[in-house]
């Protein structure tokens, strides 16, 4: 059973989630944050087979929206995830049955970045699983033209600009927004479009970097990344693991040999099933559940 809800209203923009309930009472909750370069994506993007696997393993699943760039900037996107966790930990149990002391955040790509960022909040999850996420937003791979994306047909600036909406949005399919992301990656301007030139110029970006902010209070974390990722470099997860090791945080890096970006979209691939099941086992151990 799936129930749609609103966890936040801001500037006439309703921000939704969808709750997929498991059969057990007071089961742990897995919050899923979608990817999309912080520019596109919806709460319905979560792979249905992954939802089934998580539910059957004893997890409630909550897949959520957040405001999207460039209409909203990184500070507002971060605030949405902060407010989501506060809502989950303090109010959501009135509406849904789950254990507030066993809440995990799982995300992929930009959602993996937001999952990692959530570990630095005052109200934080109890565990994190990041699929091909990143620990900072100032790397050369995001600030310079990407060889992978420049090999694709060039997106004119006019097209990217025309796709920007006159008001905040919190949900959009890839078909309507991918050209914005492609343009940014071809030009090396993703950071300006997502964070805003003021944040870049004023050197505020350390406030959005889990690689810089993580400390000994950071939640136990599983990093999953393909070592042939053409979008988010595998080195991002390696660096995050080194940071967590230095802080004494329980963590693990699962490397998918020859794994590309978004490898887990194909759940017919044994590596995808293995990665998801490893994430389940990691969370079950952290939450003292029966292992699969």
C-alpha positions in Angstrom: 0.0 0.0 0.0 1.3 3.5 -0.9 0.1 6.8 0.6 1.1 10.2 -0.7 1.6 13.0 1.8 2.9 16.6 2.1 5.8 17.1 4.5 6.4 20.8 3.8 4.7 23.8 2.2 6.8 26.8 1.2 6.2 29.7 -1.2 3.0 28.0 -2.4 5.0 24.9 -3.2 3.8 21.6 -1.7 6.6 19.1 -1.2 5.4 15.5 -1.3 6.5 12.0 -0.4 5.0 8.6 -0.8 5.0 6.0 1.9 5.2 2.3 1.1 4.3 0.3 4.2 5.6 -3.1 5.1 3.5 -5.6 7.0 5.4 -5.5 10.4 4.4 -3.1 13.1 7.0 -0.5 14.3 9.3 -1.4 11.5 12.3 0.7 10.5 11.9 3.4 8.0 14.0 3.9 4.8 13.8 7.4 3.3 14.8 7.4 -0.4 16.1 10.6 -2.0 16.1 10.6 -5.8 18.9 11.7 -8.0 18.8 14.0 -11.0 21.6 16.5 -10.5 19.3 18.4 -8.1 17.6 19.6 -11.3 15.0 16.9 -12.1 13.4 13.9 -10.4 10.2 12.8 -8.6 9.2 10.8 -5.6 8.0 8.1 -8.0 11.4 7.6 -9.5 12.4 4.9 -7.0 12.7 1.5 -8.7 9.6 -0.6 -7.9 11.7 -3.8 -7.6 13.9 -2.1 -5.0 10.8 -1.0 -3.0 9.6 -4.6 -3.1 12.9 -5.9 -1.8 13.1 -3.3 1.0 9.5 -4.0 2.0 9.9 -7.8 2.1 13.1 -7.3 4.2 11.0 -5.5 6.8 11.5 -1.8 6.0 8.9 0.8 5.4 9.9 2.9 2.5 9.3 6.7 2.1 10.4 8.2 -1.3 10.4 12.0 -1.3 10.5 15.1 -3.4 12.5 18.3 -2.7 12.7 21.6 -4.4 14.7 21.6 -7.6 17.4 23.8 -9.0 17.8 26.3 -10.5 14.5 27.7 -9.4 15.6 26.9 -5.9 19.2 27.0 -4.7 21.3 24.5 -2.8 20.6 26.2 0.6 16.8 25.7 0.1 17.3 22.1 -1.1 19.3 21.4 2.0 16.6 23.0 4.1 14.0 20.7 2.6 16.0 17.6 3.6 16.6 19.1 7.1 12.9 19.8 7.5 12.0 16.3 6.2 14.1 14.7 8.9 12.6 16.8 11.6 9.1 16.0 10.4 9.9 12.3 10.2 11.4 12.2 13.7 8.7 14.4 15.4 5.4 14.3 13.5 5.2 11.6 10.9 4.4 8.8 13.3 1.0 10.4 13.9 0.2 9.5 10.3 2.4 6.4 9.7 3.5 3.4 11.8 7.3 3.1 12.0 10.1 3.1 14.5 11.4 6.7 14.9 14.6 5.4 16.4 15.5 3.4 13.3 15.4 5.7 10.3 17.8 5.3 7.4 18.4 7.7 4.5 19.2 6.1 1.1 19.9 8.1 -2.0 21.4 7.8 -5.5 23.7 10.3 -7.3 22.6 13.8 -6.2 20.2 12.0 -3.8 23.3 10.1 -2.5 24.9 13.5 -1.9 21.9 14.7 0.0 21.8 11.4 2.0 25.5 12.1 3.0 24.7 15.7 3.8 21.9 14.6 6.1 24.4 13.0 8.4 25.7 16.5 9.2 22.4 17.9 10.5 21.3 18.3 14.1 18.4 15.9 13.5 20.1 13.2 11.5 19.3 9.7 10.3 20.4 6.6 12.2 22.2 5.1 9.1 23.0 6.2 5.6 23.4 4.3 2.3 24.7 6.4 -0.6 24.6 5.0 -4.1 27.3 6.8 -6.2 27.0 10.0 -4.1 29.6 12.7 -3.5 31.0 14.4 -0.5 31.6 17.9 -1.9 30.3 20.1 -4.7 33.5 21.9 -5.7 35.4 19.2 -7.6 36.9 19.7 -11.0 34.4 17.2 -12.4 31.5 19.6 -11.6 33.3 22.9 -12.3 34.9 22.0 -15.6 33.2 20.8 -18.8 32.7 17.0 -18.6 34.3 14.9 -21.4 31.4 12.4 -21.1 28.7 15.1 -21.5 30.6 17.2 -24.1 30.6 14.1 -26.3 26.8 14.4 -26.6 24.9 16.8 -28.8 25.5 20.4 -27.6 22.6 22.0 -25.7 22.2 25.8 -26.5 21.9 28.1 -23.5 18.6 29.4 -24.8 17.0 26.0 -24.6 18.3 25.4 -21.0 17.0 28.8 -20.0 13.6 28.3 -21.5 13.1 25.2 -19.3 13.4 27.2 -16.1 10.1 27.8 -14.4 8.9 31.2 -13.0 8.2 29.6 -9.6 9.7 26.9 -7.3 9.0 23.3 -8.3 9.6 20.2 -6.3 9.0 17.5 -8.9 9.8 17.1 -12.6 10.5 14.1 -14.9 13.8 13.8 -16.6 12.3 14.4 -20.0 11.5 18.0 -19.1 14.7 18.9 -17.4 17.6 16.8 -18.6 18.7 19.5 -21.1 19.4 21.9 -18.2 21.7 19.4 -16.6 23.4 18.5 -19.8 24.0 22.2 -20.6 25.5 22.7 -17.2 27.8 19.7 -17.4 28.9 20.7 -21.0 29.7 24.2 -19.9 31.1 23.4 -16.4 28.5 25.7 -14.8 26.5 23.3 -12.7 27.6 24.9 -9.5 26.6 28.4 -10.6 23.1 27.2 -11.6 22.5 25.1 -8.5 24.3 26.9 -5.7 24.1 30.4 -7.1 27.0 32.6 -8.1 26.9 34.4 -4.7 27.5 31.3 -2.7 30.3 30.3 -5.0 32.0 33.8 -4.9 31.6 34.1 -1.1 33.2 30.7 -0.4 30.1 29.3 1.4 30.3 25.9 -0.2 32.0 24.2 2.7 28.7 24.4 4.5 27.3 22.0 1.9 30.1 19.4 1.9 29.7 16.3 4.0 33.3 15.6 3.3 34.3 18.7 5.2 31.5 18.5 7.9 31.5 14.9 8.9 32.7 14.2 12.5 32.6 11.4 15.1 28.8 11.8 15.5 28.1 11.0 11.8 25.8 8.0 11.3 27.1 4.6 10.2 27.4 4.7 6.4 27.5 2.4 3.4 28.9 3.8 0.2 28.2 2.0 -3.0 29.9 3.1 -6.2 30.9 1.7 -9.6 34.6 2.2 -10.4 33.8 3.1 -14.0 31.2 5.8 -13.2 31.2 8.3 -16.1 29.3 11.0 -14.2 30.2 11.1 -10.5 33.8 10.0 -10.0 34.4 6.8 -8.0 37.0 8.9 -6.1 34.2 10.8 -4.4 33.2 7.7 -2.4 36.8 6.8 -1.8 37.4 10.2 -0.3 34.3 10.0 1.8 35.3 6.7 3.2 38.7 8.1 4.1 37.0 10.9 5.9 34.7 8.6 7.9 37.6 6.3 8.7 39.6 9.3 10.1 36.5 10.3 12.2 36.1 6.8 13.6 32.7 6.4 12.0 31.6 2.8 11.1 31.5 2.7 7.3 32.0 0.5 4.3 32.7 1.1 0.6 31.2 -1.5 -1.8 32.9 -1.2 -5.2 31.0 -2.4 -8.2 33.7 -3.5 -10.7 33.2 -1.8 -14.1 30.0 -0.3 -12.7 28.6 2.7 -14.6 26.6 5.6 -13.2 23.0 4.6 -12.3 24.0 0.9 -12.6 21.2 -0.2 -10.3 18.4 1.1 -12.6 18.6 -2.4 -14.2 17.4 -4.8 -11.5 17.9 -7.7 -13.9 21.6 -7.1 -13.5 23.1 -9.4 -10.7 25.3 -6.6 -9.5 22.3 -4.4 -8.9 20.5 -7.0 -6.9 23.7 -7.7 -5.0 24.2 -4.0 -4.2 20.6 -3.5 -2.9 20.7 -6.7 -0.9 24.0 -5.6 0.6 22.4 -2.3 1.6 19.6 -4.2 3.2 22.0 -6.5 5.1 24.0 -3.4 6.3 20.8 -1.7 7.6 19.4 -4.9 9.2 22.7 -5.3 11.1 22.6 -1.7 12.2 19.0 -1.9 13.3 19.3 -5.4 14.9 16.9 -7.1 12.5 16.9 -10.6 11.1 19.3 -10.8 8.2 18.2 -11.9 4.7 
